[in-house]
């Protein structure tokens, strides 16, 4: 099946929240036109919804999207952003989001350099240890 997307997708895990449904999820990939969000609560195709995305270093942006498709194999949905329906302030959020997405090729380049150094044995691939829930809550409490 030929690729129908207008813009490239980038793998990234961003926290996502649907305020009107009170449903949390996370992205598995993003693009200028939309994203795929894994959620445990099914959301119907065709549903128009508000969405909050947490972008590293930048903060939370408010988006509006249309559930384009769902997946029977993994819980989640493909969400297409509906820029035409953005209120004035929402278009500014989209501008911030789009600037972040346009930086993704640079992040992928840096990740490639890192993995190349790991493959050459010059660096060791590191992972953060699992953080216990009560420890995380204590560290985030003022």
Secondary structure, DSSP 8 states (H G I E B T S, - for coil): -----SS--EE---EEEETTTTEEEEEEEE-SSEEEEEESS---TT-EEEEEEEETTTEEEEEEEEEEEE-SSSS-EEEEE-GGG--HHHHHHHHHHHHHHHHHHHHHHHHHHHHHHHHTTSS---------HHHHHHHT--
